[in-house]
Amino acid sequence: MSEFSRFKAISPLDFRYWDRDASSLLSEEYFIIRKLYVEFALATVLCRRGLIDKAAFDEIAAACFGASAVTAEEVYEEERRIGHDIRALANCIQRRVSDRAKPYVHLMATSQDIIDTANASRYWQAIQNLLLPRLLELESALITIAEREAETLQIGRTHGQHAVPITFGFAMAGYVSRLGNCIEEIKALASRIRGKFSGAVGAYNALKLLFDDPEVVESEVLAELGIKPAEHSTQIVQPEALMRLLHEVVLAMGIMANLADDMRNLSRPEIAEVGEAFGPDQVGSSTMPHKRNPIHFERVKSFWKIVMPRYTTLFLDQLSEHQRDGTNLASSRTYPEALGYATFAAHEAAQAMRGLSVYREKCQKNLELSRGSIMAEPLYVSLAVHGHPDAHEKVRQLTLKAERSKNMLMEIAEADPELKPYWEKMTARQEGLLFSLPSLSPSLYTGIAAGKARKIAAEWKEKLGLK
């Protein structure tokens, strides 16, 4: 598509978010190329089995991939004339071959033999050569941050409120694990996509006319494309394998959207613990020159909002009456867009995470906002194990008193005469945590956050073969 015509397109993927690599594997032009590969694979098997001679095979091969091979424009022009896309493809091939070769073009095939097999082939390629590399790029960026910020103190947040301390690396390790599992699932599910060459209703009627082993013929045709046949097919391939794969893609996009939300919230001026990279000439607002919008993270969330609801269409397309109906003819053509948006989202997220700044001083200041109330949990647990009958309620009351008086929680607790007997029972470890300087206390109460961050980063780096 020329630069001029790109901007006449309707889908944002074809102009605003156009990507050369995605276009090379997900475009309509490439879809037709993969259909030609299926026709070529059929001719290859027919030649190997002696049904056509080498000269006729060479003619078909040249029509599919020679210097003057069939083009997408030509197929669409023929479809406008006859009203059928796959017959148009076969007609275009036949025009390029002799009368001797013409009978063997598309022989025994139904349209979905070509379409479903071409889809299986191109989706597998798109997953392996497009989506997975982008997801691994993001995973690598997350691992780097998890390792680098393993010790960076940060307040944990639940329900939008301060909870107990963690580290920023620990927070990132959660995304390393979640995305890593999705990557492994996508790899496994992509390997289960199947094609078909079983004829008009899936019972090998036409193939059985010419061959005693029609299922073997089917396997041979699909093997030319590096895929396997479905265990059972009607006129169409069973839809569930592709549904499971695209569902996992949607899950991966949900993880990216969750990450994007977290980073956008942490970059708010009121929090300001992280910042998205901002180019020297980048503009955040057409009227407010000071704006530095987290545009990459916002795009990631927006892409997810496009793709996630479309999974409903997949559920609707799961149903097909009897051996096949055509109610998915238009909707199934939108599936490549899901992979296109997922690929772009992974690239945007990776770019944002690679350039992410973590403001450690601000993380520390935010920890101190609650005036030590985040130490309520270790205080309550320590009192409870030393016999206080209602430690949780006692500490809750102390936090309210500290809040009203604007004093530190441990100052209020230490001055409470009821608690004096319990201080004498404290272990050195408990004393060191509870009575160290307020600015230092949280750093002693992060559980195994730092070690867990490093452990998860190392494990996924090894599992996925990342450097």
C-alpha positions in Angstrom: 0.0 0.0 0.0 1.5 3.3 -1.0 1.9 6.2 1.4 -0.8 8.1 -0.6 -3.4 5.3 -0.3 -2.5 4.5 3.3 -4.3 7.6 4.6 -7.5 6.6 2.7 -7.8 3.5 4.8 -10.4 3.1 7.6 -8.7 1.0 10.2 -6.1 2.8 12.4 -3.8 -0.2 12.0 -3.5 0.7 8.3 -2.4 4.3 8.8 -1.8 5.5 12.4 -0.4 2.3 13.8 0.9 0.7 10.6 3.9 -1.5 11.2 6.0 -3.0 8.4 6.7 -6.3 10.1 3.0 -6.7 11.1 1.8 -5.8 7.6 4.2 -8.4 6.0 2.5 -11.2 8.0 -1.0 -10.1 8.7 -2.0 -8.1 5.6 -4.6 -9.2 3.0 -1.8 -9.4 0.5 0.1 -11.9 2.6 -3.1 -13.9 3.2 -3.5 -14.4 -0.5 0.2 -15.4 -0.7 -0.4 -18.1 1.9 -3.5 -19.3 -0.1 -1.2 -19.6 -3.1 1.2 -21.7 -0.9 -1.7 -24.1 -0.2 -2.5 -24.4 -3.9 1.2 -25.0 -4.5 1.4 -27.6 -1.7 -1.6 -29.5 -3.4 0.2 -29.5 -6.7 3.4 -30.7 -5.1 1.6 -33.7 -3.6 -0.3 -34.5 -6.8 3.0 -34.4 -8.7 4.8 -36.6 -6.1 2.0 -39.1 -6.3 2.1 -39.2 -10.1 -1.2 -37.6 -10.9 0.4 -34.7 -12.8 3.7 -34.6 -14.6 6.7 -32.3 -13.7 6.0 -29.9 -16.6 2.4 -29.2 -15.4 3.6 -28.9 -11.8 6.2 -26.3 -12.9 3.5 -24.3 -14.6 1.4 -24.2 -11.5 4.4 -23.3 -9.3 5.3 -20.5 -11.6 1.8 -19.1 -11.5 1.9 -19.1 -7.7 5.5 -17.8 -7.3 7.1 -17.0 -10.6 8.1 -13.6 -12.0 4.5 -13.0 -13.2 2.7 -14.7 -10.3 -0.8 -14.1 -9.3 -1.3 -10.8 -7.4 -3.8 -9.7 -4.7 -5.1 -7.0 -7.0 -5.8 -9.5 -9.7 -7.6 -11.9 -7.4 -9.8 -9.1 -6.1 -10.6 -7.9 -9.6 -11.7 -11.5 -10.5 -13.7 -11.8 -7.3 -15.6 -8.6 -8.3 -16.5 -10.3 -11.5 -17.6 -13.7 -10.2 -18.4 -13.0 -6.6 -16.3 -15.8 -5.0 -12.8 -15.2 -3.5 -11.3 -18.7 -3.7 -12.7 -19.5 -7.1 -11.2 -16.2 -8.2 -7.8 -17.3 -6.9 -8.1 -20.6 -8.8 -9.2 -18.8 -12.0 -6.2 -16.5 -11.8 -3.8 -19.5 -11.5 -5.5 -21.3 -14.4 -5.1 -18.3 -16.7 -1.3 -18.7 -16.3 -1.1 -22.4 -17.1 -1.7 -24.6 -20.1 -4.8 -26.6 -20.8 -2.8 -29.7 -19.7 -2.2 -28.2 -16.2 -5.6 -26.4 -15.7 -7.6 -29.5 -14.5 -5.2 -30.0 -11.5 -5.5 -26.4 -10.1 -7.5 -26.6 -6.9 -8.4 -30.2 -7.7 -10.6 -31.8 -4.9 -10.3 -28.7 -2.7 -13.1 -26.8 -1.1 -12.6 -23.1 -0.3 -12.1 -23.7 3.4 -9.3 -26.2 2.7 -7.4 -23.3 1.3 -8.6 -20.6 3.7 -8.3 -22.4 7.0 -5.0 -23.9 6.1 -3.7 -20.5 4.9 -4.9 -19.0 8.2 -3.2 -21.7 10.3 0.0 -21.1 8.4 0.1 -17.3 8.7 -1.1 -17.2 12.3 1.6 -19.5 13.3 4.2 -17.4 11.5 2.8 -14.2 13.0 3.0 -15.6 16.5 6.6 -16.9 16.1 8.0 -14.1 14.1 6.0 -11.1 15.3 4.1 -11.3 18.5 6.5 -13.5 20.6 9.6 -11.5 19.8 7.8 -8.3 20.9 6.5 -9.9 24.1 10.0 -11.2 24.9 11.3 -7.7 24.3 8.9 -6.5 27.0 9.7 -9.4 29.3 13.4 -8.6 29.0 12.7 -5.0 30.0 10.7 -6.0 33.0 13.4 -8.5 34.1 16.0 -5.7 33.9 14.0 -3.4 36.1 13.1 -6.2 38.6 16.8 -6.9 39.1 17.9 -3.3 39.1 15.2 -2.1 41.5 15.2 -5.3 43.7 16.2 -3.2 46.8 14.3 0.0 45.9 11.9 0.6 48.8 8.3 1.3 47.9 5.0 1.4 49.7 2.7 -1.4 48.8 -0.8 -0.4 47.9 -4.0 -2.2 48.3 -7.4 -0.6 47.5 -5.4 2.5 46.5 -4.2 2.9 50.1 -0.8 2.5 51.8 -0.4 -1.1 52.9 3.1 -2.4 54.0 6.5 -1.8 52.4 7.7 -3.8 49.4 10.3 -3.0 46.8 9.8 -1.7 43.3 11.7 -4.7 41.9 9.2 -7.0 43.7 6.3 -5.2 42.0 7.9 -5.7 38.6 8.7 -9.3 39.3 4.9 -10.0 39.5 4.6 -8.8 35.9 7.6 -10.8 34.9 5.9 -13.9 36.2 2.5 -13.2 34.8 3.7 -12.3 31.3 6.2 -15.1 31.3 3.4 -17.6 31.8 1.4 -16.1 29.0 4.4 -16.3 26.7 4.8 -20.0 27.4 1.1 -20.6 26.9 1.1 -18.7 23.6 4.0 -20.8 22.4 2.2 -24.0 23.3 -1.1 -23.0 21.9 0.3 -21.7 18.6 1.8 -25.2 18.0 -1.7 -26.7 18.2 -3.3 -24.6 15.4 -4.5 -27.0 12.7 -5.3 -26.9 9.0 -7.5 -29.2 6.8 -7.7 -30.7 3.4 -10.7 -32.9 3.8 -13.1 -31.6 1.3 -16.5 -30.0 1.2 -18.0 -31.5 4.4 -14.8 -32.9 5.9 -15.4 -36.5 4.9 -12.8 -36.7 2.2 -15.4 -37.5 -0.5 -13.5 -36.0 -3.4 -10.1 -37.3 -2.2 -11.5 -40.8 -1.8 -12.4 -40.8 -5.5 -8.7 -40.6 -6.4 -6.8 -42.0 -3.4 -7.1 -45.0 -1.1 -5.4 -43.0 1.7 -7.1 -39.6 1.7 -6.1 -38.8 5.3 -2.4 -39.4 4.4 -2.8 -37.1 1.4 -4.2 -34.4 3.6 -1.2 -34.8 6.0 1.2 -34.6 3.0 -0.4 -31.4 1.7 -0.3 -29.7 5.1 3.2 -30.9 5.8 4.4 -28.8 2.9 3.3 -25.8 5.0 4.7 -27.1 8.3 1.3 -27.7 10.0 -0.8 -30.7 10.9 -4.5 -31.6 10.1 -7.3 -31.4 12.6 -8.4 -34.6 14.1 -11.8 -34.0 12.7 -13.1 -31.3 10.4 -16.3 -30.4 8.7 -16.1 -27.9 5.9 -14.1 -25.9 8.4 -11.4 -26.6 11.0 -12.5 -26.9 14.6 -12.5 -23.3 15.9 -11.4 -24.0 19.5 -7.7 -24.2 19.0 -7.6 -20.7 17.5 -10.0 -19.4 20.1 -7.7 -20.7 22.9 -4.7 -19.0 21.3 -6.4 -15.7 20.8 -7.8 -15.9 24.3 -4.3 -16.1 25.6 -3.3 -13.2 23.5 -6.1 -11.2 25.1 -4.8 -12.3 28.5 -1.4 -11.0 27.6 -2.9 -7.7 26.6 -4.7 -7.6 29.9 -1.4 -8.0 31.8 0.1 -5.2 29.7 -2.9 -3.0 30.4 -2.6 -3.7 34.1 1.1 -2.8 34.0 0.2 0.4 32.0 -2.4 1.4 34.6 0.1 0.9 37.5 2.8 2.9 35.8 0.4 5.7 34.8 -0.8 6.0 38.4 2.7 6.0 39.8 3.6 8.8 37.4 0.9 11.1 38.7 2.5 14.3 40.1 0.9 13.5 43.5 2.8 10.2 43.6 5.6 10.7 41.1 7.5 7.5 41.8 8.1 6.8 38.1 8.3 8.7 34.9 7.9 7.7 31.3 10.7 8.9 29.0 9.9 12.1 27.2 11.8 13.2 24.1 13.4 16.7 23.8 10.9 17.7 21.1 7.9 15.8 22.4 4.7 17.7 23.1 2.2 16.7 25.8 -0.6 19.2 25.1 -1.6 21.6 22.3 -2.4 24.2 24.9 -0.4 23.4 28.1 3.3 23.4 27.4 4.2 21.8 30.7 2.3 18.5 30.1 4.3 15.3 30.0 1.7 12.7 29.2 2.4 8.9 29.6 1.4 8.4 26.1 2.9 4.9 25.6 1.2 3.5 28.6 -2.1 5.1 27.5 -1.9 3.5 24.1 -1.3 0.1 25.7 -4.5 0.4 27.7 -6.4 1.7 24.6 -5.3 -1.2 22.5 -6.5 -3.6 25.1 -9.9 -1.9 25.2 -10.1 -2.5 21.4 -9.2 -6.2 21.5 -10.7 -7.5 24.7 -14.4 -6.9 23.7 -13.8 -8.5 20.3 -13.2 -11.9 22.0 -17.0 -12.0 22.3 -17.0 -12.3 18.5 -14.8 -15.4 18.7 -17.4 -17.0 21.0 -20.1 -16.2 18.5 -18.0 -17.6 15.6 -17.6 -20.8 17.5 -21.0 -21.9 16.4 -21.5 -23.1 12.8 -24.7 -24.9 11.7 -24.2 -28.5 10.6 -21.1 -28.8 8.5 -20.7 -25.1 8.0 -22.5 -21.8 7.7 -21.1 -18.4 6.5 -22.0 -16.2 9.5 -18.3 -15.8 10.3 -17.3 -14.8 6.8 -16.8 -11.1 7.7 -16.1 -11.4 11.4 -13.2 -13.9 11.0 -11.4 -11.5 8.7 -10.9 -9.2 11.7 -8.8 -11.8 13.7 -5.5 -10.5 12.3 -6.2 -7.1 13.8 -6.1 -8.6 17.3 -2.6 -9.9 16.6 -1.6 -6.5 15.1 -2.8 -4.5 18.1 -1.2 -7.0 20.6 2.1 -6.7 18.8 1.9 -2.9 18.8 0.9 -2.9 22.5 3.9 -5.1 23.4 6.2 -2.8 21.5 4.8 0.3 23.1 5.0 -1.2 26.6 8.6 -2.4 26.0 9.6 1.0 24.8 8.0 2.7 27.8 9.6 0.2 30.3 13.1 0.5 28.8 13.0 4.3 29.2 11.2 4.2 32.6 12.8 6.4 35.4 12.3 5.2 39.0 12.5 8.1 41.5 13.8 6.4 44.6 13.8 9.5 46.7 10.1 10.1 46.0 9.4 6.4 46.8 11.0 7.0 50.3 9.0 10.2 50.9 5.8 8.5 50.0 6.6 5.8 52.6 6.8 8.5 55.2 3.5 10.1 54.4 1.6 7.9 56.8 3.8 8.9 59.7 4.8 5.4 60.6 1.2 3.9 60.5 2.5 1.4 57.9 4.3 -0.3 60.8 0.9 -1.2 62.4 1.1 -4.8 61.1 4.4 -5.7 62.7 3.4 -3.9 65.9 0.1 -5.8 66.1 1.7 -9.2 65.3 4.5 -8.6 67.8 2.0 -7.7 70.6 -0.2 -10.7 69.7 2.6 -13.3 69.9 3.6 -11.9 73.3 0.1 -12.4 74.7 -1.9 -9.2 74.1 -5.5 -10.3 74.1 -6.8 -7.9 71.5 -3.7 -6.6 69.7 -5.3 -5.7 66.4 -7.9 -3.5 68.0 -5.4 -1.9 70.3 -3.1 -1.0 67.4 -6.1 0.3 65.3 -6.9 2.7 68.2 -3.3 3.8 68.3 -3.2 4.5 64.6 -6.3 6.7 65.0 -4.7 8.6 67.9 -1.5 9.1 65.9 -3.4 10.4 63.0 -5.3 12.9 65.1 -2.2 14.1 67.0 0.0 14.2 63.9 2.6 12.1 65.8 4.4 8.9 64.8 2.7 5.7 65.5 5.5 4.2 67.5 5.9 7.4 69.6 2.2 7.0 70.6 2.7 3.2 71.2 5.8 3.6 73.3 4.1 6.2 75.5 1.1 4.0 76.2 1.4 2.5 79.7 -0.7 -0.5 78.8 1.9 -1.7 76.4 5.0 -1.3 78.7 5.0 -5.0 79.8 5.1 -6.1 76.2 8.2 -4.1 75.3 10.2 -6.1 77.8 9.2 -9.3 76.0 10.2 -8.2 72.5 13.0 -10.0 70.8 16.0 -8.0 69.5 14.7 -8.4 66.0 11.3 -7.0 66.9 12.9 -4.1 68.9 15.2 -3.3 66.0 12.3 -3.1 63.6 9.8 -1.3 65.8 12.1 1.2 67.5 14.6 2.1 64.7 14.3 5.5 63.2 11.0 6.0 61.3 12.8 6.5 58.0 14.7 3.3 58.4 11.9 1.0 59.9 10.2 0.2 56.6 13.4 -1.0 55.0 13.5 -3.7 57.7 10.0 -4.8 57.0 9.8 -5.9 53.3 9.7 -9.6 53.9 11.6 -11.4 51.1 10.6 -8.8 48.5 14.2 -8.2 47.2 15.2 -11.8 47.1 11.9 -12.8 45.5 12.4 -10.2 42.8 15.8 -11.5 41.9 14.7 -15.1 42.1 11.8 -14.6 39.7 13.9 -12.5 37.3 16.6 -15.2 37.2 14.1 -18.0 36.7 12.3 -16.4 33.8 15.5 -15.3 32.2 16.6 -18.9 32.1 13.2 -20.3 31.1 12.9 -18.0 28.1 16.6 -18.0 27.1 17.0 -14.2 27.7 20.3 -12.5 28.3 
